Structures are given as C-alpha cells and as structure tokens.
Amino acid sequence: MRTTLLVENDHNLENFYEINLHTWVGAKVLSAPDAKFAIDCIQKNPDIELIIAKGNIKNEKTAAAIAAFLQQANVNCELIVIGHSDLDPEIYDHILSGLDAKKLVQAAAKRLGVTAKDMAMMQVPDFFPIPAKLIATLEDTNCDIYEENEFGYGVLYQAFNKLPPNKAQYITENKIENFYVKKSDRLIFVSYYNQEVASTLDFLKLDENEQINQMELAQNLLQEKIARMGITDETVELAKKNMTNMGLTAKRTSSLKSLLKRLMSNKAGYLFKHSQILMFVTAHLMENLDWGTKEQIAKIQFVSFFHDIALENDQQAQIHTEQDLRASDLPKDKKELIKKHAQDGATILSKYPNAPMGVEQIIKQHHGTINGYGFSEHYSQNISPMAIVFILAEDFVDEVINSGLEFNMEAKIAQMRERFSTQRFKKILDVMETVVVG
C-alpha cells in the first residue's frame, strides 16, 4: 500500500483528503499538523512515497520548510502543495483549493505512478474498509455501514438514519479500526462524505478557491437532502448557512468577470454557478431599481438560491425553453419533471419557515407561466414585477455562463432590448446595463 503523509492542521480537511486518497489510489495515510511533526514523521517512516502539505499553516511556510528538508536530507519523496506557496510550480504540483477532490486525486495518482487504468482495475473487496474515525464524524450516511463480526459482516448503521451520538465511544471501547460499506456503495459514500465534511468547515477561514468548492459541495448536499427529506430543521439550517455564504460572496465581488473567473478556475458545475451569479446580478438590480428595498433584496436572493431546487442535475438546469426541452434526449418522466419544476419548487418552499413573503409566486413564475408548469416567452400582466426582474436576470446570466470571459455586455443588452421591448422591461434593462462586468 502506498504511504502518503498529509500535513494539515484542520482535522476535517485531513479526513477529506484521507477518504479520497484511500478510496481512489489505495493510499495508506499518515498525518502531521505542521512542518516539525512532518519532518519527524518522514525520518521515522522511510516508506513514505508522497507528502501532501498545505502551503502555509498559521505563520509557517509549511510546504517550503518540508521541501528544504527533503533537499538537504536527500530524501527521494514527492511533494504536492495545497494552497499558496513560493515553491516552483514546475517542480511541485500546486492545488489551489484543498476542497478540489478531483485535482487532489489526479495529482496524487500522477506522483505515485497510478494510472487511470490502475484505478479502474483496482482490486476492491466486497466490503470496502472505511477508517472508523471518519464514520465518527458523520451525523448520518447515505448507505448501510457494516461491522465485521464472527459471521462475516452485519449492518451496524442503516442508510439515511441518524447515527447514534455515542458512536465515537463505541469505536474506542471496541478498538475498531475500520467499518465497511459494500463495494458498490463506496463511491457514492465518498461523494456524500465530501459534501458533509465541506458543510462543517468555517467559511471565513477558507481561502477564496476553497470557499467556492465548499459552497458547491454544500449546495449539492442540500439538493440531495431536500429531495430525500423535504424541508426539515436540518435542511433549513444547511440552506441558511450556504445562502449566507453565497450572499456574502456576491456582496464582496467587485465585478462579474472576477466572480466568473473564480467559478471557472474551480470547475464549478452549472447549477451552482447559475445560482451564485444570479445572486450577484439580482442584488445589483434590486439595489439600483427605484422601487427596490432591503426586504426585496433578501427575497430575490432567496429565489436565486432556491429557484431550481426541484431539479436533479446540471443537464436539467440548462433547459430554459420548450425548444430546449424538445431537443433534449431526456426520457419522458424527466421532461415532465423539468416542466413542473417551478411548481414543485414553490410547493417545497411553502413549508420553509419564515420564508420571505411572495417567494413561492416568484419561483412558480420564473419561467414565465402563472401556474409554474412549462415555459412561456409571452409574459402576461399577471406575472409579478419581481418575477419579471428574475426572468430578465436569468436570461442575462445564461448568456454570461455560455460566453464565459468573452461575454459582451453591449451585444447582450441590445439583444435583450429587442426581445423585451415593452416599457415594463426598460427600467430593469437600464439598471442591468450598469452591472460591473470587469
């Protein structure tokens, strides 16, 4: 088994790295909280093949200190840097975000000489071991967790049930090193674990790249939990936390393209990217329309966050017209889901405690129909003014995402003025034109 040393002072991030390295590249993982402990560990464990170290821990240039030791001691060991560092990127792989599991695994596999074929052909036992300490951090799980016993393997914790609060004590008293999941469940477990860990991290202690990854992972977790559980105390708490973080990101962003660059560099998916940019654009509109208020800003931010909550994936979220829907290769039941997602979203949020007044109506109307079913390009007088603002913002944001950094504000506004030509759109488009593109 390939031995890897993690140098990280946040136990949650340490667990995040460990589960991904263990599952994808079959690594045995050791840990150290800083350069001093790392160097001591390297000296005691000559079988370490790879070190993954944070660029800086507190005031220490952690990765640089480890690199200097490896060079001075003539230790032949690969080093990957997480976050910012002055080390030469031609020599050392740099991963900007510690929450980018895909880049972490790719870089580790490359440095350990593990190919994509090796990962695909990896021999995995029918019951895949998960370090017990990782299970101890979870509130629930998305698949059955097994314990080894005299008869083989038995279910200890059932999928989607709350895990008992005494699980850490149970692990300690019984000296349990590993629990197990079925081989077929291991990847969905890891994906869920990544989302759960990310949602627990302190947003303000993360750097900008990690913040993007954290918000997207938390948003994916919320989408999955609402689909399974509906509106509960748990999903409301998760939603409030992520809505606050996304709103703060929108507020702190100086320009549209600076936000887009961050989202693109971190490979953000469409659903999350769409909502985050909408929060930036709709806040600007409501702050600058003469009838906008603080309450309406909060309302439209809520809608930006939740409007596609009934959808399942990025492919579905990119369908905005009847023509898009007809052209898609989706099965009939998924096309029906898309047709009624605005209606379903409004129904889901009718159970959200203390939601801003009127959000159900805006969500129901955000594709131009009164009843939330299907799509319309002809907006009756019964469509609310806030829904009209949102419809225009969504049309604008779709072009931003499709064009990327080549987005042309002048061309887009001209196209929108031609399409939305009546007086009730004019003031909104005038304000839209003042969005700072950068």
KOLKOLMAR-30075 format. One line per 4 residues: their letters; for each residue x, y, z of C-alpha. Coordinates in nm, 3 decimals, decimal comma, always signed. Example, Ala and Ser with C-alpha at 12.3 -4.5 7.8 and 13.67 -1.06 7.14 Angstrom:
BEGIN
AS> +1,230 -0,450 +0,780  +1,367 -0,106 +0,714
***
This chain:
BEGIN
MRTT> +0,000 +0,000 +0,000  +0,134 +0,345 -0,098  +0,210 +0,551 +0,214  +0,117 +0,919 +0,198
LLVE> +0,180 +1,187 +0,459  -0,078 +1,465 +0,499  +0,040 +1,789 +0,657  -0,276 +1,972 +0,761
NDHN> -0,389 +2,130 +1,088  -0,764 +2,105 +1,027  -0,893 +1,758 +1,119  -1,196 +1,789 +0,892
LENF> -0,979 +1,866 +0,589  -0,743 +1,589 +0,691  -1,037 +1,347 +0,688  -1,147 +1,484 +0,350
YEIN> -0,805 +1,412 +0,197  -0,776 +1,073 +0,362  -1,105 +0,926 +0,241  -1,033 +1,033 -0,120
LHTW> -0,674 +0,908 -0,125  -0,774 +0,583 +0,045  -1,061 +0,516 -0,196  -0,920 +0,630 -0,529
VGAK> -0,547 +0,549 -0,512  -0,538 +0,293 -0,231  -0,310 +0,504 -0,014  -0,223 +0,442 +0,349
VLSA> -0,243 +0,786 +0,509  -0,032 +0,931 +0,793  -0,090 +1,279 +0,934  +0,108 +1,567 +1,081
PDAK> -0,017 +1,912 +1,193  +0,287 +2,117 +1,085  +0,637 +2,101 +0,929  +0,815 +1,999 +1,252
FAID> +0,593 +1,696 +1,308  +0,604 +1,617 +0,936  +0,983 +1,607 +0,928  +0,985 +1,384 +1,236
CIQK> +0,735 +1,152 +1,069  +0,941 +1,138 +0,745  +1,251 +1,040 +0,943  +1,064 +0,761 +1,123
NPDI> +0,880 +0,629 +0,814  +1,118 +0,576 +0,521  +0,835 +0,409 +0,324  +0,654 +0,744 +0,271
ELII> +0,624 +0,794 -0,105  +0,421 +1,115 -0,118  +0,373 +1,421 +0,100  +0,069 +1,647 +0,059
AKGN> +0,126 +1,967 +0,253  -0,059 +2,293 +0,298  +0,144 +2,583 +0,163  +0,111 +2,779 +0,486
IKNE> -0,010 +2,676 +0,831  -0,061 +2,975 +1,058  +0,262 +3,180 +1,020  +0,472 +2,888 +0,900
KTAA> +0,572 +2,833 +0,536  +0,495 +2,467 +0,577  +0,545 +2,327 +0,227  +0,866 +2,527 +0,175
AIAA> +1,010 +2,402 +0,506  +0,936 +2,042 +0,411  +1,080 +2,088 +0,060  +1,400 +2,233 +0,211
FLQQ> +1,433 +1,935 +0,446  +1,381 +1,683 +0,163  +1,653 +1,853 -0,041  +1,901 +1,885 +0,245
ANVN> +1,848 +1,529 +0,369  +1,849 +1,394 +0,013  +1,514 +1,222 +0,070  +1,353 +1,097 -0,251
CELI> +0,988 +1,176 -0,184  +0,724 +1,351 -0,395  +0,559 +1,670 -0,262  +0,222 +1,823 -0,354
VIGH> +0,133 +2,170 -0,225  -0,219 +2,272 -0,122  -0,292 +2,644 -0,146  -0,042 +2,924 -0,199
SDLD> +0,335 +2,875 -0,185  +0,652 +3,026 -0,331  +0,775 +2,683 -0,439  +0,842 +2,639 -0,811
PEIY> +0,523 +2,509 -0,981  +0,745 +2,347 -1,247  +0,880 +2,114 -0,978  +0,591 +2,081 -0,734
DHIL> +0,224 +2,031 -0,816  +0,008 +2,308 -0,666  -0,360 +2,255 -0,590  -0,520 +2,592 -0,522
SGLD> -0,821 +2,456 -0,334  -0,794 +2,195 -0,063  -1,155 +2,100 -0,137  -1,096 +2,009 -0,500
AKKL> -1,107 +1,631 -0,457  -1,068 +1,559 -0,828  -0,746 +1,760 -0,865  -0,613 +1,615 -0,540
VQAA> -0,666 +1,258 -0,661  -0,526 +1,333 -1,007  -0,211 +1,493 -0,867  -0,159 +1,216 -0,610
AKRL> -0,211 +0,943 -0,871  +0,039 +1,109 -1,106  +0,306 +1,139 -0,836  +0,250 +0,782 -0,715
GVTA> +0,256 +0,641 -1,066  -0,108 +0,529 -1,054  -0,279 +0,544 -1,393  -0,649 +0,586 -1,468
KDMA> -0,645 +0,222 -1,577  -0,490 +0,120 -1,244  -0,771 +0,300 -1,058  -1,038 +0,141 -1,277
MMQV> -0,884 -0,206 -1,232  -0,815 -0,169 -0,859  -0,899 -0,486 -0,671  -1,170 -0,390 -0,422
PDFF> -1,308 -0,632 -0,161  -1,683 -0,692 -0,149  -1,689 -0,498 +0,181  -1,471 -0,190 +0,143
PIPA> -1,297 -0,067 +0,463  -1,360 +0,288 +0,584  -1,148 +0,416 +0,876  -1,376 +0,416 +1,180
KLIA> -1,262 +0,765 +1,284  -1,420 +0,902 +0,965  -1,758 +0,746 +1,040  -1,738 +0,902 +1,388
TLED> -1,764 +1,249 +1,234  -2,090 +1,185 +1,046  -2,444 +1,264 +1,158  -2,594 +1,025 +0,904
TNCD> -2,493 +0,823 +0,599  -2,631 +0,756 +0,253  -2,558 +0,382 +0,256  -2,552 +0,097 +0,508
IYEE> -2,244 +0,082 +0,731  -2,123 -0,268 +0,822  -1,923 -0,405 +1,111  -1,711 -0,717 +1,089
NEFG> -1,823 -0,997 +1,321  -1,779 -1,371 +1,372  -2,032 -1,444 +1,096  -1,882 -1,203 +0,840
YGVL> -2,035 -0,856 +0,807  -2,350 -0,722 +0,964  -2,529 -0,386 +0,924  -2,444 -0,161 +1,218
YQAF> -2,587 +0,169 +1,091  -2,866 +0,184 +0,833  -2,868 +0,425 +0,540  -3,043 +0,759 +0,596
NKLP> -3,089 +0,703 +0,969  -2,933 +0,934 +1,224  -2,613 +0,783 +1,362  -2,609 +0,744 +1,741
PNKA> -2,430 +1,016 +1,941  -2,221 +0,754 +2,126  -2,056 +0,612 +1,813  -1,711 +0,757 +1,897
QYIT> -1,726 +0,593 +2,240  -1,832 +0,263 +2,078  -1,533 +0,281 +1,842  -1,290 +0,348 +2,128
ENKI> -1,427 +0,085 +2,366  -1,427 -0,185 +2,100  -1,094 -0,078 +1,946  -1,249 -0,063 +1,598
ENFY> -1,014 +0,044 +1,319  -1,250 +0,006 +1,022  -1,615 -0,008 +0,938  -1,725 -0,123 +0,592
VKKS> -1,951 -0,032 +0,303  -2,047 -0,253 +0,012  -1,809 -0,229 -0,281  -2,090 -0,094 -0,498
DRLI> -2,158 +0,187 -0,245  -1,806 +0,310 -0,185  -1,800 +0,594 -0,441  -2,143 +0,733 -0,351
FVSY> -2,035 +0,717 +0,015  -1,718 +0,916 -0,058  -1,912 +1,179 -0,256  -2,158 +1,217 +0,032
YNQE> -1,875 +1,226 +0,287  -1,702 +1,505 +0,091  -2,020 +1,711 +0,095  -2,080 +1,653 +0,467
VAST> -1,724 +1,748 +0,561  -1,731 +2,060 +0,344  -2,056 +2,178 +0,504  -1,894 +2,173 +0,850
LDFL> -1,596 +2,395 +0,762  -1,570 +2,756 +0,877  -1,632 +2,954 +0,558  -1,437 +3,261 +0,673
KLDE> -1,124 +3,054 +0,746  -1,110 +2,919 +0,391  -0,937 +3,093 +0,101  -1,138 +3,215 -0,199
NEQI> -1,091 +2,895 -0,400  -1,187 +2,671 -0,110  -1,493 +2,887 -0,045  -1,620 +2,821 -0,398
NQME> -1,572 +2,446 -0,359  -1,728 +2,445 -0,013  -2,041 +2,629 -0,127  -2,091 +2,399 -0,425
LAQN> -2,044 +2,082 -0,218  -2,285 +2,216 +0,045  -2,536 +2,310 -0,226  -2,519 +1,960 -0,375
LLQE> -2,575 +1,814 -0,030  -2,876 +2,040 +0,026  -3,025 +1,943 -0,310  -2,990 +1,573 -0,225
KIAR> -3,128 +1,609 +0,128  -3,429 +1,817 +0,026  -3,512 +1,561 -0,245  -3,499 +1,288 +0,020
MGIT> -3,621 +1,462 +0,336  -3,801 +1,777 +0,226  -3,790 +2,088 +0,443  -3,669 +1,992 +0,790
DETV> -3,475 +2,165 +1,067  -3,159 +2,010 +0,924  -3,214 +2,123 +0,565  -3,322 +2,471 +0,675
ELAK> -3,005 +2,510 +0,883  -2,789 +2,394 +0,591  -2,974 +2,625 +0,350  -2,939 +2,930 +0,576
KNMT> -2,568 +2,874 +0,619  -2,498 +2,832 +0,248  -2,733 +3,113 +0,144  -2,546 +3,347 +0,379
NMGL> -2,209 +3,240 +0,235  -2,324 +3,279 -0,125  -2,479 +3,617 -0,048  -2,156 +3,730 +0,117
TAKR> -1,958 +3,614 -0,186  -2,189 +3,810 -0,418  -2,161 +4,121 -0,198  -1,780 +4,105 -0,180
TSSL> -1,735 +4,050 -0,553  -1,616 +4,360 -0,740  -1,715 +4,256 -1,092  -1,899 +3,993 -1,290
KSLL> -1,587 +3,860 -1,460  -1,389 +3,833 -1,136  -1,665 +3,609 -0,999  -1,681 +3,413 -1,324
KRLM> -1,303 +3,358 -1,321  -1,321 +3,208 -0,972  -1,610 +2,981 -1,068  -1,439 +2,870 -1,389
SNKA> -1,098 +2,809 -1,230  -1,264 +2,587 -0,971  -1,468 +2,400 -1,237  -1,798 +2,486 -1,069
GYLF> -2,098 +2,298 -1,206  -2,383 +2,474 -1,385  -2,647 +2,458 -1,108  -2,422 +2,618 -0,850
KHSQ> -2,261 +2,864 -1,094  -2,604 +2,974 -1,216  -2,732 +3,045 -0,864  -2,415 +3,222 -0,747
ILMF> -2,403 +3,459 -1,047  -2,778 +3,519 -1,016  -2,725 +3,630 -0,656  -2,467 +3,883 -0,776
VTAH> -2,684 +4,017 -1,060  -3,021 +4,025 -0,881  -2,873 +4,202 -0,579  -2,738 +4,473 -0,811
LMEN> -3,076 +4,511 -0,981  -3,277 +4,543 -0,660  -3,025 +4,780 -0,504  -3,049 +5,014 -0,803
LDWG> -3,415 +4,997 -0,907  -3,605 +5,292 -0,758  -3,863 +5,057 -0,604  -3,610 +4,813 -0,456
TKEQ> -3,589 +4,767 -0,077  -3,378 +4,561 +0,163  -3,669 +4,320 +0,202  -3,691 +4,273 -0,174
IAKI> -3,316 +4,216 -0,200  -3,348 +3,939 +0,061  -3,647 +3,799 -0,127  -3,478 +3,783 -0,467
QFVS> -3,160 +3,637 -0,315  -3,376 +3,362 -0,163  -3,530 +3,296 -0,505  -3,187 +3,294 -0,674
FFHD> -3,071 +3,033 -0,424  -3,379 +2,806 -0,438  -3,541 +2,852 -0,781  -3,415 +2,519 -0,925
IALE> -3,435 +2,316 -0,603  -3,667 +2,057 -0,762  -3,418 +1,975 -1,040  -3,168 +1,691 -1,015
NDQQ> -2,863 +1,788 -1,219  -2,685 +2,036 -1,446  -2,831 +1,893 -1,767  -3,184 +1,960 -1,647
AQIH> -3,096 +2,309 -1,521  -2,967 +2,417 -1,863  -3,310 +2,373 -2,022  -3,489 +2,710 -2,032
TEQD> -3,740 +2,683 -2,317  -3,986 +2,441 -2,472  -3,749 +2,420 -2,769  -3,459 +2,319 -2,540
LRAS> -3,680 +2,055 -2,383  -3,794 +1,906 -2,715  -3,434 +1,895 -2,840  -3,307 +1,711 -2,530
DLPK> -3,264 +1,334 -2,519  -3,415 +1,307 -2,172  -3,674 +1,035 -2,101  -4,040 +1,133 -2,075
DKKE> -4,052 +1,133 -1,693  -3,751 +1,368 -1,669  -3,903 +1,604 -1,925  -4,215 +1,613 -1,712
LIKK> -4,003 +1,685 -1,402  -3,850 +1,984 -1,583  -4,188 +2,111 -1,699  -4,322 +2,121 -1,344
HAQD> -4,003 +2,205 -1,151  -4,111 +2,566 -1,084  -4,444 +2,440 -0,949  -4,270 +2,172 -0,741
GATI> -4,012 +2,420 -0,612  -4,287 +2,653 -0,491  -4,460 +2,360 -0,317  -4,137 +2,256 -0,143
LSKY> -4,073 +2,610 -0,020  -4,429 +2,655 +0,106  -4,304 +2,454 +0,407  -3,994 +2,668 +0,463
PNAP> -4,035 +2,853 +0,796  -4,039 +3,233 +0,776  -3,960 +3,244 +0,405  -3,983 +3,597 +0,259
MGVE> -4,340 +3,674 +0,160  -4,411 +3,615 -0,208  -4,117 +3,385 -0,291  -4,348 +3,098 -0,386
QIIK> -4,515 +3,313 -0,650  -4,182 +3,430 -0,797  -4,043 +3,077 -0,813  -4,365 +2,948 -0,971
QHHG> -4,348 +3,224 -1,234  -3,973 +3,223 -1,304  -4,018 +3,062 -1,647  -4,299 +3,295 -1,744
TING> -4,608 +3,084 -1,668  -4,860 +3,171 -1,400  -4,907 +2,816 -1,268  -4,541 +2,707 -1,270
YGFS> -4,585 +2,449 -1,544  -4,384 +2,465 -1,865  -4,219 +2,765 -2,030  -4,353 +3,084 -2,184
EHYS> -4,194 +3,371 -2,374  -4,505 +3,588 -2,356  -4,540 +3,741 -2,012  -4,892 +3,838 -1,912
QNIS> -4,970 +4,132 -1,686  -5,032 +3,879 -1,409  -4,662 +3,797 -1,385  -4,535 +3,981 -1,076
PMAI> -4,279 +4,263 -1,114  -4,027 +4,068 -0,903  -4,071 +3,765 -1,128  -4,006 +3,987 -1,430
VFIL> -3,680 +4,108 -1,268  -3,581 +3,748 -1,209  -3,671 +3,636 -1,563  -3,452 +3,910 -1,713
AEDF> -3,168 +3,835 -1,470  -3,180 +3,465 -1,558  -3,173 +3,539 -1,932  -2,870 +3,764 -1,874
VDEV> -2,688 +3,510 -1,657  -2,741 +3,229 -1,907  -2,550 +3,434 -2,164  -2,276 +3,512 -1,912
INSG> -2,224 +3,142 -1,842  -2,242 +3,040 -2,208  -2,000 +3,313 -2,321  -1,758 +3,290 -2,027
LEFN> -1,488 +3,555 -2,018  -1,580 +3,653 -2,377  -1,915 +3,789 -2,253  -2,014 +4,105 -2,443
MEAK> -2,237 +4,330 -2,234  -2,323 +4,570 -2,515  -2,435 +4,292 -2,750  -2,637 +4,113 -2,482
IAQM> -2,824 +4,426 -2,368  -2,901 +4,516 -2,730  -3,040 +4,166 -2,788  -3,248 +4,186 -2,468
RERF> -3,388 +4,530 -2,558  -3,507 +4,388 -2,888  -3,662 +4,080 -2,726  -3,805 +4,256 -2,419
STQR> -3,923 +4,571 -2,592  -4,215 +4,695 -2,382  -4,197 +4,972 -2,122  -4,212 +4,745 -1,816
FKKI> -3,877 +4,591 -1,912  -3,699 +4,918 -1,995  -3,606 +5,036 -1,643  -3,483 +4,691 -1,547
LDVM> -3,264 +4,671 -1,857  -3,133 +5,024 -1,790  -3,012 +4,903 -1,450  -2,888 +4,573 -1,595
ETVV> -2,662 +4,776 -1,821  -2,484 +4,916 -1,512  -2,368 +4,576 -1,383  -1,988 +4,599 -1,346
VG> -1,853 +4,345 -1,594  -1,480 +4,400 -1,531
***
